[in-house]
Amino acid sequence: MNENGILLEDKNVVLEWNKSVLELAKENNAKIIEQDDRIIINWGTHIILNGIKLELSNTYLLEKPDKFNFIESTFNGDDESFNNFNLIERHIEKYYGNPIKSEDDMEIKRDKIRIWEISNIKIKLYLFEIHAFRLNFTIEKI
């Protein structure tokens, strides 16, 4: 990750911020999936942020994809969500320090959120429950 975009370390390719997301998808053999009210761009599994291996995607609801300004990874299920939350949180803290925002919902002990801001990039780790636990990890240009 740098000010220019997200580095896919395993391919040594930078997905450049503000470039056409559909153009980037085609250049990098990403799968473009059109489903009902959304368009999903699946980039595949890649190594980013100094060694985290994740399946990366973009989901656009009710809108046509425009400029590349975020990328995300999602996990479903209690064990997978909690385990990945802890692994990703520790990894990011190791390389980027403590988050600027760290909240745990103490009343129901279910939601957790961590936010880091590095230069013009926001990294967000959000664990929540809807029938089962789910984890959303997002990197976006701000």
N, C-alpha and C positions, 0 to 999 in steps of 0.2 A: 504494500500500500504506500502510495506517495501522493503528492499533490496532483499528479497527472492521471492517476487511476489506480486500479487494483492489479497488482502483479500476480499472475498465475505462475507460481514459482516452478512448478513441474514442467511448464511449457516455455518459461522465460518470455511470456507475452503479457503486455499491459493492456487491460481493458480501459480505454481512455474515457475520462469523465467528459460529459457533454457531447460525445459523438453519438450519432444515430444508433440506438440500441439494436434495431433490426439489421443495420449494416454490420455492426460488431458481431452479432449472432451469426450472420452468414459467413463472415471472415473466419470465425472460430468454430465452425461446425456445431453450433448450439442447436438444440431442438426447439422449434417454435410450435407450441401447442395451442390451438384455439379451442376453448371449451365454453359453451354457453355465454356467460357474461364476462369472461376473462381470457386474457392471453398470457400464457406462461412461457418464459424462455428458460430452458434448462441448459445450463452451461456444462453440466457433468460434474464429476468429482475432481477437485483440484486442491493443490496446496497453496495456502495464502498466509499472510501475517506471520512470517518466520516459522512456518512448519505446521499449521493447522490444516488437516485434510478434511474437506467438507464437500458435500454436494451443494452446488450453488445454483440459484435461480433468480428470476424476477417475475413477479406476478402483477399484472395490470388489470384492475377491475373497471369495467364499464368505460374504458378509455383506450385509445390507440397508443401503443408505445412510442415514445418520442426520444428524448435524449437519455443517455446512460448516466444516471445519477445515484443509483443504489444497487446493491446486490444483497442477497439474503440466503439463509439456510434455515430449514425448519425441521423440527423433530417432533414426533408424536408418540405418546405413551409415557407412562410414569417413569419407568427405569431409564429409558433412553433420554428423556427430557432432563431429568435430574442429573444423570451422569454427564451428559454433554454440557449442561450449565456449569457444573463444577470444573470440568476440564478446560472449557473455553475461558471461563473467568480467570482461573489460575494462569493460563497461558498469556492472556492479554495483560494481566497485572505484571507478569514477569518482564514483558517487553515494553509496556506503555505506562506502567505505574497504576496507582489507585484510580478508580472511576471518579468522575466529578459528581455523579449521582449514584447512590446505592440505597435502595429501599426494599424492605421486606414487609409484606402486609402481616403484621403481628397478630391482628385480630383473627384472621382465618388461616394464617400460616400457609398460604398458597401462592400468592403472587410475589415474584422477585423481579427487580429491574436493576440493571447496571448500565451506566452511560459513561463513555469516554469521549473526549473531544481532543483530537490531535490535529493541530493546524486547521485545515478546512474540512476535516473529516469527522463524522460522528459514528461511533460504534455503539450499538445498542443490543443488549442481551435481555430478553424478556421471557420469563417463565410464568405461565398462567394455566388455569384449569377451565376446560369446557368439556364436560363428561369424562375426560382424562386429561392428564397434563400435556402441555404443548410448549415447545421452546421456539422462539423466533430470534434469530441472530441477524442483525442488519448492519451493513456498512453503507453510509451515504455521504455524498458531498454536500456540505452546507455553505 
